[in-house]
Amino acid sequence: MDLRRIPERWRRLDVTLRDLPLGLAFGAASFLPMLRGHETQVGDLPASPFGPMTIVVLALQCLPLALRRRAPAVCLGLVSLGFVIASLGSHHTAAATAVPIALLSAAAHMERHRRTAIAVLSAAYVALSFALVRLGSTEGPEGFATFYLLLALSWGIGAWLRSTRAVEAERRRHVAEATRTAERTRIARELHDVVTHHVTAMVVQAEAARYLTASPDRLDQALSAVSDTGRRATADLRHLLGLLNPDHGTEPRTPPVGRLLTLVEQTRRAGQPVEFTEEGSPVETTGSADLVAYRVVQEALTNALKYAHGSRTSVQVRHREKEITVEVSTDEAHARGPVQDGGGRGLAGLRERVDVLGGDFSAGARTGGGFLVRARIPAGSAS
């Protein structure tokens, strides 16, 4: 038997079975000689001898505790009835301590008729007090009031637990909603990065093919490039949709080694002259840095195709021990890039990605013409 699994098995039990031992413990405590004379009671009537009615009282006050979370109103009603019978019959036992427990549980778990329960219980307590006085109790108003305040305190603690649980549930709901929103934003960025780059390349390649009808070989190469780009787009989309699979977890989130060079080659085939330089090797634990660096290059090359097609483009990626730096630039004066595009999902989205990792990002016109995108991405950040 694995003792480490006992808590887990206990939590799997129905809540009624888990609460039953508490009632049984109160019942067993009522038979302990050391607790005689220290029972929870109101009034000072002399104790009655132990008999069959005492067993009934014990059952009414102890066994319903098994329902304190499953049916708190029923539990409170039965325990209160047992307490009234015990008080009127002077069956003083330690089981009377179950009354505050039932009150606390009802205040914490009752969903409806809470005010009605308070009113009914208060009226019943007043009636019990008068009945005890009629039977000869000399407790006095102060004693009855003090006992009532103790019972009210039990209800107040339960109400506080209920409000605390509600606040925690609301906090978890907000956290879950924020997590879902962040995940939707991340997925939207990934879709933007993947779709925009590949579709832009396909549009440029298709436009170029229109002017190659007189050169069948070059036309075939252009159409092949469109087909290859489409297949890459499909593969990347499948990979991205795979990330949404609940069973997903084995595929790496970062692009495989060599994907940057593939990205550059694809852009070259779309008609963009690209010079690519990569210095150093990626460290083993880069967190999300590799993925963000890839997206920076991808978005910058997409913008180069859209806004500076045909201009010489330079891509420089440097891998250092604690960071990755990326620079993508176009040289000609007419080359320009968007300050913000696509509803803010382009360069603005890249800026957010880099900022999350504590890096630096800039994008703007170069002195003397052209456009420059630069990013410094700390490596080893949490993914």
N, C-alpha and C positions, 0 to 999 in steps of 0.2 A: 504494500500500500504506500503510495507516494504522499507523504504528509504535506508536501508543498502545494498539492492540488486541493487540499481540504477547504481553504478559504474560497477558492473558485467554485467548488461544488456547493458550498454553503450559500453563495450569492445566487446560484441558479435555482435554489429552492423557492417555492411560493412564499410570498411575504407573510402569509398566515402561519406557516410552519416556522418561519424564523422568529415571529413574535410570540408564539406559544410558550417557549421556555421562560419568558419574562413572567407570565401569569403563573406558571407552575412554581417559579422561584418564590413569588409572594405567598402562594399557598403553603409551600414547605416552610417558609420563615414563620408562619403563624403557629407552628407547632414547636418552635424553639423556646425552651424555658427562659433563656436569657432575655428574650424580648417581652416577656410577660410584664405588664405594668408600664410599658413604653409604647403602647399602641396609639395610632392616629385616631382621635375621637373628638367629638364635640359634646358638651354637657358633662356632667360629673355623676351620672347615675351609676350605681354599683353594678359590677359585672355579673352577668348571668352565668350559670354553670355551662360547661361545654356539653352540647347535645346535638341531636339531628338538625335542629334549626341552624346551628352554627355551621354545619357542613353546607347547608343551602346557601348561607350568607357567603361562605368562602368561595363556593362555586360561582355565585353571581358577581363577586368582586374580582376574581382572579382569571377565570377562563375567558371572559370576553376580551381580555387584553390581546388575545390572538387576533382580534379584528380591529385593533386600534389604527391600523393604516388601511386595511381593506374596506372596513365599514366603520369609520370613526364615530358616527352618530349612534349606531347600534351599540357600539362598545361603551360610549359615555352613558347612554340610557340604562343599560344593564348594570354597569358598575355603580351608577348613582342610586338605582333601585336597591341594590345590595347594601349600599352605605346607609340608606334611610332605614331599611329593615334592621340592620345591625345597631343603628343608633337608638331606635325606638325599643328594641328588644335587649339592649345592653350587651350585645354579642361583640365584645371588644377583641379584635385580633389585629395582627400586623398587616393583614390584607387590606385594611382600610387605607393604607398608603397608596393603593392603586387609584384612588380618586384623583389626586393631582396628576398622576401619569395619564389617566384617561382624558382629563381636561386639557393638558398640554397637547396630547395627540390630536384631539378634536380640533383645537384651535389651529394646529399646524396643517391638518389634512382635510378638514371639511370644506367642500366647495360651495355649498348653498346653505341658506337658513342659519347663518352664523348668529345674526342678531336675535332671531327667534329663540335659538338655543340659549343665549345669554339670559334673555328675559324669562324663559321657562325655568331655567336652573335657579335664577335668583329668587323667583317666586316660590319655588319648591323649598329653597333653603330657609326663607322667611317662615313658611308654614312649618317646617321641621323644627325651627327654633321655638316657635310658640308651643308646638306639641311637646317638646322636651321640657319646657317650663311647666306645662300642665302636669307632666309626669313627676315633677318634683325637682328638676334641675336647678341648681343655684349658680350656674355658670356666670350669669350677669350679661348685660348688653356688651360690655367691653370684650368679653371672651368670645361671644358669638361674632362680633364685628371683626376681631382679629383673625378668627378662623376663616371668615369670608374673604378677608384681604389676602390671606395665604392662598386660597383657592383662585382668587382673581389674578394673583401673581403667576400662578401656573398657567392660566389662560393667556396672560400677557406674554409669557416666554414663548408659548406655542405660536401666538400671532407674530411675534418677532422672527421666529424661525421661518414661518411661512413667507413673510415679506422678504427676508434675506434670500430664501430660495427663489422667489420671483425675480428679485434683482439679478441674481446669478444667471437665471434662465434667460433674462433679457440681454444680459451682457454676452452670453454665449451666442444668442441669436444674432446680435450685432457683429460679433466676431465672425460667425459663419457667413453672414451676408457680405461683410468686407472681404472675406477670403474668396467667396464666389465672384465678387466684382473684380478683385485683383486677377483671378484666374481667367475670367472672360476678357479682361484687358490684355493679359499676356497672350491668350489665344488669338485675339484680334491682331496683335502686333505680329505674331508669327505668320498668320495668314497674309497680312499685308506684305511682309518681307518676302515670303515665298512667291505669292501670286504676282505681285507687282514686278519683281525682277524678271521672272520667266516670261510673263506676258509681254513686258516691254521689249525683251530680247526677241520674242517671236514676231512682234509687230515690226520692229526695225528690219529683221531678216526678210519678212514677207514683203515689205515695201521695197527693199533692195532687189528682190527677185523679179519684181515687175519690169525692171529695166535690163534684165539679163536674158530676154527671150531670144536674142540673136546669138547667145553663147550657151548652147545646151549643157556643156560641162559645168560651167559656173552656175547655171540655173539649177542643175541637179545638186550641186554642193550646197547652194542656198536652201533648197527645199529639204535636203537632208538635215541641215542645221536646224531648221524649224521643227522637224520631226524629233530630233534629239532633244531639243529644248522642251518640247511638249512632254516627252517621256520623263525627263528630269523633273518637270513640274508635277507630273502625276506621282512620281516616286516620293518627292518631298511632301506632297499633300497626304499621301498614304502614311508616311512616317509621322506627320503632325497629328493626323486623326488617330493613329495608334497611341499617341500620348494620352488621348482622352479615354482610352479603354481602361476600365477599372482594374483589369488584370495586368495592365502594362506595368513594367517596373524594371525590366532587364535591359532595355535598350538605352544607350547613352544619350543624354540630352545635348551633348556637344557634338559638332560635326566631326566625322572621321578625318584622320590625317590625310592630307592631300586635297581636301575639298576646296581650299582657297585657290589652289592652282587650277582646279577644274572650273571654278567660278570665273577666274580670269580668262581661261581658254574659251569658255562659252561667250564671254563678252567680246573677245577678239573675233570670234566667228560671226558675231552680230555686226562687225564692221568698225569696232572701236579699237584704235591702237592703244594697247595697255602695256606699260613696263611694270614688271612685278619683281619686288625684292623682298625676301624673307630672311631675317637674321635671327640666329639662335634657334633653340628647340623648345617647344612647350614643356613646362614643368609638369610633373605627374599630377599634382593636385592644384588645378587652376579654378575649381568651382565653376562658376558661370562665365568666367572671363573669356574662354575660347569661343563660346557661343556668341557672346556680345561682340567680340572682335569680328567674327564672321559676319554678323548682321550689319556692322558698321561698313565693312567692305562691300557687302551685297547692296545696301541702300545707296552708298556713294556711287557705285558703278551703274546702278539703275538710273540715278539722276544724271550721270554723265551721258548715258545713252539717250535720255529724254531731252536734256537741255544743252548738251555739248557733243552731239554725235559727230564723230570724225575728228575731234580734237584729241591731241596726245594726252593720255591719262597715265599718271604714275601712282602705283600702289606700293607702299612700304609698310611692312609689318616687322616689328622687333619684339622678340621674346626675351624678357629678362627674368631674373629670379623672382621678383615680387610684382611685376607688372607687365602688361602688353601695351605697346604703343602702335597706333595705326595712323597713317597719313595717306589720304587719297586726294590727288590734285589734278586739275586740268589746266593747261598752259595758255591756250589762245585767248585773246582779249574778248571774243564774243561768247566764250564759254561762261555760263552762269548757272547757279543752282537755286532751288527754291528756298526761301526762308522757312516756309512751313507748307506742307502739302497734305493732300488726302485726308482732310479733317484732323490734321495734327498727328497723323500716324507715321509720318516719315522721319524727318530729322528731329522733330520734337520728341517722337517716340524713342529715337536713339539716345537723345539727351537724358530722358528719364531712365532708360536702361543703365547708362553709364553712371548716373547720379546714385542709383540704388546701390551700386557696388563701391561708391565712394571715389569715383574717378573724375576726370575732367573731359569735357567735350566742347568743341567749337566748330562752327561751320560758317564760312563767309567768303566774300570776294577777296582775291589776292591783289596785292599791290602790283600794278602793271597788267592786270587782266587775269582771267581764270577764276577758279573756285577751289577752295581748300577745305577738306574735312579732316579734323584731327581729334584723336581720342587717346586718353591714357586710362587704362583699365587695370586696377589692382588684381593680381592673380591670387588664387587661394581663397577668394570670398565664398561665402555660403551660397550654395546653389538654390 
